[in-house]
Amino acid sequence: MMKLGTTLGLAAIVIVGAIVANFTLRHDSTLPEQLYDVAVFPPQSLEAVDLIDQNNEVVGIERFKNNWTFLFVGFTHCAHICVPSLSQMVLLKKAILNQPEFGPRYQEKGLAFVFVSVDPARDTPEHLARYMGSFDPGFIGMTGEESAVEDFEKRLKAFHRVREDKTKPQGYDIDHSGEIFLIDPAGRLAAKFHPPLDINKVVNQFQLFVGHFTAPVPPG
């Protein structure tokens, strides 16, 4: 039987080893230190995507490539979390585009703001289009079959849970993740930001992500 002291000693070695490995991984990546608290390292591929957008067009992984995407997951009947978060995304977009040496490249393309609804029963494409327009006409709403939305959430490591609530006219409410996700031009989850956002800080971090970005090496 292994003695308690030996067990604790091995556990300590494992923990220290994990810390050292994590430090080495970050150091070797040359990831700027200012991104440590938000970066997903290494970036995680979203792989297959099967959603529809507010124009009732099919959304695959290609829609998330060749541009940077800030993305929030929620539903339109959510007032306490979604409205403030989407309002901050409006401010974030303006702040990025107002950067004199940085924003002009994103005036026409290369930067997207997306809202993915986890409530497809109520959030039809038509409803999403109206809802997005109330924040910014350039924002895009997406949803899909419940299984497709759940699969997309898993790739983001996001979640939602429908629960009965008789105080609501519809008889239910939805708990969901609150992060704002950043997807890079290779279609990979690059970062998670936790509202309320420090807009200036996120703009600076975004600039660092753009400068640090490298596309994945294609298979030989």
N, C-alpha and C positions, 0 to 999 in steps of 0.2 A: 504493500500500500504506500502511495506517495505521501510524504510528510507535508504538513501544512506549510512549513517554511519553504520547502522546495516548490510547492504549488504557487505560493505568492511570488516567489522569485521568478518563476517562469512567466507568470502573468505580467510582472513588471517589465521583463525583457520584451514581451510581445507589445506592450503599450509603447515603450520607448522606441522599439523598432518601427512601429506604425508612425509615430511622430517624426522620426528621422526620415522615413521613406517619403512622407508627405512633404517635408521640408525640401528634400532632394528633388522631388518631382516638380515642385514649384520653382525651385532655383534653376533647374535644368530647362524649364520651359521658357525662361526669360519673360515670364508674365509680369507686367508691372505691379509693384506692390500695392498700388492704389486699387487694384482690381481683385485682390485676394478675397474680400468679404462678399463679393457678388458673382464672381466668375464660376462657371461650371467647367471644371478642368479634369480631363480633356473635354472639349465640346462634344455633346451627345447628338448623334444623328437622329432626326425625326423619322427617318425611313419612310414607310408608306403613310400617306395621308388621304383620307376619303371624306371630304366635307363638301358643303355647298355654300356659296356666298350669297350676299343680299340680292344679287342679280340672277339668282337661281342657276348659277354656273358651277360646274364641278370643280372642286379645288383638290389638286394633287400636290405632291411635294415640290414640283417645279414652281409653284406659286410662291414658295418661300426661298427660292434661290435667286441669286444675282441682285438681291437688295437686303438691307437690314430691316428687321421687323420687330417693333415693340408690340407685344401681344398680352391681352388680359382675358381671363376666363371668368364668365359670370352669367347673368341673365337680366333681361330688361326690367323685370318687376322688382329688382333689388335696388333699394334706394340708399341704404346705409353704407354699403361698400362700393358698389359699382359706379354710382354717380360721382363720388369724390375721386375715385381712381381714374375714371375716364376724363374727368375735368383736369386732373393733373397731367394726363397724357396730352391734352390739348396744350397746356402750358409748356410741356416738354418739347412738343413739336415746334412751337413758336420759338422757344429758346434755341433749339438746334439750328433752325433756319435763319435766325438772326445773328449767328456767329459770322462775322464778315469774312474770315479766312477759311471757313469750314462749311457754313450753311448753303452757299450758292450751288454747290455740286448736287444738293438734294432737293432743289426747288422743283424740279420736274419729275425725277424718278430716283430710285435707289434707296428710298426710305418709306416704310409702310407702317401704319398703325392699325391693328386688327383686334376685334372683339369677337371671341368665340362663345356662343351661347350654349349652356348646358340644359336649356329648357326648350327643346325643339317643338314641343306641343303648342306652346304659345308664341314662341319667337320664330315666326315664319320669315322667309326672306323679305317679304314686303314690309313686315313690321320692323325687321332689323334695319332696312334701308331708311325708314323714317326715324328710327331711334338714333342711328349713326349721324344722320343729317342734323340732329339737334345738338350735336357736339361739334362736329367738323365734317364738311361734305367730302373730305378726302379719306375719312376713316372707313374701314370696310368691316361689315358684320359677317360672321360665318356661323354655321351650325351643321347639323347632319343627323343621321340616324343615331339613336342612343348608343348603340354599340360602337359606332365610329367615333363619336365624341369621347366616349370613355377610353377608347384605344389611344386617341390623340392625347388625352390627359395623362395617361400612363407614361407616355414618352416624355412629357414635361415634368413628370412626378408631381402632378397636380391632382386634385380630387373634387368631387361634389357628392352631396348626399341629400336626397329628397326626404323630407319628413312631414308628417301630417301636422297641419296647423289650422284649426277651425276658425281662428280669428281672421284668416285671410279669405277674401272672396272666393278664391280658387280652391281653398281647402288644404293647401300645402305650401310649404316654403322650402328653400334650398340653401344648404350650407355649402360653401365652396372655398377654394384657395384664394388668397388675396395678393399673390405676387404679380408683378409685371415682368414678363419674360422677354429676353432679347434673343432673337434668332439671327444667326450670321448669314452671309451670302452663299454659304455652302449648304444651307438648310439644316444647321445644327443649333441646338440650344447652347447659347454661349454664356448667359447670365440670368440671374434672378434678382429683381429689385423689390424691396419691401416698402410699400406705402406707410405713412406719407413720405413722398419723395423730397429730398433736397435737390431741387431742380438743377441748380448750378453744378452740384457735385455729380449728378447723373450725366449732365452734358459733358463734363470733363472726362468722366469714365468712358462715355461713348466714344469720344475722340481717341482715347487710348486704345479701345477695342479696335477701332478702325485702323489705327496705326500698327497694331499688333497682328491684325488678321492675316492668316495664310490659308489658302484653300487646301483641301485634302489632296494628297498625291494620288493620281489615278492609278488603278492597278496595272501592272506591267504585263 
